[in-house]
């Protein structure tokens, strides 16, 4: 009986996987890719999208790609070092950081303009200020402010590893490192330091329309901190929070947790709902991918169960798609197409019902399609 039961389970999973792949031939079916692009290496980096729809993404094999909205290669650049950081885009430049410790400025036609060597690997994603200043931190614990010409403006040593991306709100920079959230002025002077209960690792701060700063730590606590550095509230979870939050309508905050749940919190810090996506592979599927909120309220994200998920605003599962490896990359959305990478090496493009990002202060990882980490305020 035990062997028979195992056989039934095996064929059930085989059927589910086959069905998902069959539906991939129908690009109008929500939850299946209309195309996928093979980068040749695992994708941790989250895609950015330019104003003309060009999609930019990096791969663990050191290659950086520019693709058309239809998935055709425009150009690629080889850096010889893995890319975990997500690119940031402005009108004429793409900023890419690698584990070599260098950050590069690439033109829109794929030519390297300059590079700046920070001297230690960079996992954190760069931010770009309104004046064109580029901000990035490295694992040595130093924040760099770099002029648009590639020259150093200033640097500030925290002396704890920085994996979290810097977030910008007006004249203030926010970054998590060690067991602290730092608020710095645009000249590199510390405004205040907020102590967290656990290590802030990958969770990058999101900023609400009133300036509230949201982030999670590896003790499992999720925080809302006022712009003056005072605690607003804490919501406790059961495991690491490496996912970066996104903000939806009415101030709802969404984030993933290593316990496998996607959480939705009300603006006052109370639980609205949480969902554990159905697992195709394991019973446990940490969510490192950061959620994206579409203009119809749908929440999109990936998990370590290899799955790309869409969840309705009421917390009910809308659809899932099984990739061949874990999904740590956070999605981008442009004109009805959702883009997300997987450790299987593919960048996937899905037709979705949402046509654009939600009109909120921070609807996705790094705030917007450009991934510049900057609030609208």
N, C-alpha and C positions, 0 to 999 in steps of 0.2 A: 504493500500500500504506500509505503514511504517513497519507493522508487517511482511509482505511478504518479504520486503527487508532485514530485520533483520534475517529472516529465511534463506534466500539465503546466507547471509554472514556467518551465523553459520555453515551451511552445507559445505560451501567452506573451512573454516578452519578445519572442521572435516575431510574432504577429504584429505587436504594437510597433516594433521598430520598422518592419516592412511596410506597414500602413503609412507611417510617417514619411517614409521615403517615396512611396507611390504618390502621395499627395504633393510631393515637391515638384511634380510635373505640371501642377496647376498653379500658376503664379497669382491667380485671383483669390485663392483660398487663404484666408487669414491664418497665420501660424505655420506656413511653409515658405521656404525661400524662393524668390523669383530668380535669384542668381547667387552664386558664391564664388569668391576669388581666393585662389590658393597662394598664400604668401610664402610657403615653404618652411615656416617656422611657427612655433606657438605664439598666439596673440594674447598678451596681457594688457597692452596699450588700448585705450579707448579712442575710437575714431573722432576726428573733428571734421566739420563740413564748412567749406568756403561759401561765399555769397553766390557763386555761380553753380553750386551743387557739387563741386569737386570734393571727393572724400579722401581724407588723409589718415593713414594708420601705420604704426610701426610693428615690427615683429622681433621675436626673440633671436632670430638669426642675424640681426643687425641691419636688415633691409627696411627702408622706409618707402611707402608707396603713395602715389597720387592716382586716383581712379575716377573715371567718369561716373555719373549717376547710373549708367547702365552696366557698370562693372568692368569696363575696359581700362587697360593700363595706359596712363598718360606718361608717367616716368617713374623711376625708382632710384634711390641713392643707397649705396652700401657703406655702412659705418664701421664694420668689423667688430662691433661690440653690441651686446643685446640691448634692445629697447623695451623697457617696462613703463617708462614715463609716457604720458599721453601728450600729443602735440597741441600747441596753441597757435591760433591763426589770427593775423590782422589783415589790413587791406592789401599789403604787398609782401608779407613775410609769413613763413611757417617756422616756428621755433620747436626744435626737437632736442631732447636730452638723452644721453646713453649712459651705460654703465662704465664707460671710459672716464666719466666725470666731466665730459665736455657738453656744452650746450651749443647748438648750431642754429644759424639763421639761414634759411633756404628760400630762394626766390620762388615765385609761382611757376616758373618753368624748370624747377629742379636743380638750380645751380647754388652751390654753397657760397654765401656772401662772407661769412666770418664764423669763427668758433671761439668760445671762451672756455678755458680749462679751470674747473673748480678744484681739481686735485683729488677728488674722491667720487665713487659711484653715485649716480643720480637715479633714484626711483621716483621721486616726487615730480609732479607735473608742473611746468612753469605757468606763471600768471603774467598778464600783460596789463599795465596801467594805461589810463587814457592818454598819458603823455608818451607812450611807447616804451617806457621802462619795463624790462623783463625781470621778474623775481623768481628765484628758484633756490631750493635747499638741497644739501647733499648728506650722505650718511656720516660724514665727519661732524655734522651738526652746525654747519655754517649757512646762513642765508646770504645770497648775493643779489644785489640790485645792479643790473647791467644796462648801460645806455643803448639806444637803438643802433649805435655805431659799433657795438661790441666791446666798448671800454667799461671798466669797472666804475660804478658810481659810488657804492659803499658795500660793506659787508658787516654781518653781525654774527658772532659766535654764540650758539646756544650750548654746544658741547654735549648734546645728546642726539642720536641719529634722527634724521628727518626723512620720513617716508610720505608724510602727509603733504598735499599740495597747499600752497599759500592762497588765501582767499582775500579779495580786496573789497572794501566798502568805503567809498569816498577817499578819505585821507588815512585810512587805517588798514594795516595788513594783519591777517590772522593766520597763525600756523600752530599745529600741535606737534609737540616733541617731548619724549620722555613722559613725565606725568604732569605736564603743564600745557595750557593754551596761552600763547603769547599774542599780545596786541602791540604792534609797532607802528610808529609814524612813518611817513614816506621818506624821512631822512635817516631811518634806521634806529631811532631812539625808542626805547621801550616805554609804552604808555602804562601797561599793567600786565601782570602774570596771574593766571587763574590756575590753582592746583586741582588736578583731577584725581580720582581714586585709583585709576589704573593707567597703564601706558597707552598713549595715543599713537597709533601706528599708521595704518593706512587711511583711517577716516579723516577726510578733509572737511573743514568747516563749511557749512551752508549758512547763508545770511538772509534773514527775513526782511520784509519790507519796512519794519520798524527798527531794524538794526540788530535784532536778536541773533545770536550766534549759536548754531546747533552742531553737535559732534558727538561721537561715541568713543569709548575706550575699551581696553582689553580686559577690564574687570567685568564688563557687561553693563556699564552705566551709560545712559544717554543723557546729554546735558542741553539745557537752554541757558545761555549766559547773556545778561544785559550788556549793552554797548559800553557801560562803565566798568565792566569786569565783575559785577555782582551776580551771584547765582540766582536764576529765575526758578528753575525746577530741575529735578532729576527723575528719570524713569529707569528702573532696574530691569535688566534682561538676564538670561541664564547663561550667557556665554560671550565670547569676544564680539566686539562690534568693529569690524574693519571696513564695512560698507560706508560710503559717504551719503549723507541725507539729501533728499530733494523735497521741495515744498510745493504743495498743490493748492487748490482753491480753498478759501476759508482758513488758510494757515495750517492745513493738515500737513504733518511731517511724515515722510516715508523713509525707511531704511531697512537694510537686511542685517541679519545676525548669524553668527556661527552655529546657533541652535537650529538653523534651517528655516526660521520664520521670517517673513516680511512683515514689518510692523507699520501700522498707521496710527499716529498719535494726534489727538486734538491739540489746538494751540495752547491749551492750559496744562499739557503734559499728561492727560489721562488717555488710556487706551481706547481707540476707536474700534479697531479690529486687528487681528493678525492671521496670517495664512501660512500653512506649511504646504508648499506645492507637492503634488503627487510625485513620488519618486519612481523613475523607470529603472534605476540602477541600484541605489542604496536606500536605506532607511534614514540616513543622515546626509544632508546636503547643505553645507554652509553657504551663506550668501555673502560674497565679497563684492560682487558686482553692485554698482549703485543704481537705484531706480531712476527711471525717466518718466515724467508725467506728460501725456499727450493732451491736446486741446479738448478732447472729449472725456478727459478724466481717467483714461486707461493708464495703468502703471506697467511699465516694461522693465525687465531685468533678467539676469542670468544667475545660475547657481552651480555649485561644484558637482551636482548630479548630471552635468553635461547639458542642462536644459535651458532654453530661452523661454521665458514666461510672459504672459499678458494677464493682468488681473483687473477686473472691473472696479469702479470706485467704491462699490459696496463690499469689497473684499472677496468676491467670488471669482474663481478661476475662469478665464476667458479662453485661453488656448496655451499650448506648450509645443515646443519643437525640440527633439532630441538631436544634439550634435554628437560627434564621436569622442569629445573630451570635455573637461570642465570649462565653464564660462566664467571668467573673472573680469573680462572686459565689460565696460558700461556702455549702454546703447546711445546712439545719436538718431535723430529723426528729422527728415527734411522732405517736405512736399509729399507726405503719405508713404514714405519709405523709411523703414527702421533698419539701421546698420549696427551690427554687433560682431565682435570677434570671438573666437574660441581657441582653446589650446590645441585643437586639431589642425590649426594653421589656416583655417578659412575665415575670411570676412563674409558674413551672411547679410543679405538684403531681403527684407520682407515687405510685401504690401500690407499696410495696416489701415484701419479706419481713421485713426487720428491723422490729421493732415499737417500738424505743426506742434511745437512745444506748447505746453500750457502757459498762459500769460501771467506768470508769477515771478517773484524775485529770484527764484533758484529752482527751475523745473528739472534739472539734471545734473550729473557730475560735471564739475567745473563751470556750472551756471548757464551755459549757452552753447550754441553750435560751434562757436569759435574756440571753446574750451579755454577762454582767457581768465577764468576764475574771478570775474568781476561782477559785482552787483549792478543792477540797473540804476540804483539811486545816484 
